[in-house]
């Protein structure tokens, strides 16, 4: 499933192991997510940080667009 196909209310897993609930139907490099991490908070998450989405109780790996992968490379170059 592509990150742009993830809809509001769907459960996701981030690459760092945290879980969250999608809070928007937007497309692009950032998405609004209710993240359940060290603390629970709602905020922007880079689309390339989304690892999987739960569809009908099954975890499905996420495919990233070329633009999202380019954003990931740029972030890695800037921030390590």
N, C-alpha and C positions, 0 to 999 in steps of 0.2 A: 504494500500500500504506500502511496506517495504521501508526504507530509501535508501537501495541499488538500488531500482527501479526508483528513482528520476533521471531524465535526465537533461542535460544542457538545460537551457532556461525555465524550469518549475518554476512557482511562488510558493513560500513557505511562511508559517507563523511560526514564532518562538514562544516558550512558553512565552516569555516576551511581546508578542503582535506585535513585529516588523515584517515587510514583507521583502522579498528578492527574488532574482532570482538566481537559481542554475547556477554556472559557470563551472562545470565539470561533467564528467560521472564516477567519481571514486566510489569506495565502501570502507566501513570501518568506523572508529570512527570519522574522520574529513572530512568535505566537504568544497569546496571553494564556497562562496556565496557573491553576491553583495547585501549587507544589507542596507536597507533604515530605519535607526534608527534616533538617534539624529543628526547624520551626515551620509552621504552616503559613504560607503567604501566597498572595496572588501577584504575579508579575510577568514581565516579558521573558521569554526563553528563546534562544536561537533554535531555529528548526533543525539545524544539524546536530543539536544535542539530544534530539528525540530518537531513542533506539527502537522502541516497539510500541504498538498500540494493541489494545485488547478488543477483538471483534468477536461477538457471540461467545465470550468466555475463553477464546483462544488467543494466545499472544502471537502477533504477526509482526515480523521485522518491517522496518520502515525504509523506503527507498528515498534518497535525497536527489533533488534536481541539480543540474550542473551549477546553477547560480548559488545554491546553498553550499555545495562543496567548495566553490571558489571563496565564499565568505568564510568557511572553516579554515581554509589555507591562509587567508589574509589575517584572521584572528591568531592563528598559530605563529605567523611571522611577527606579528606585533607584540603578542603577550606571552609567547612561549609555550 
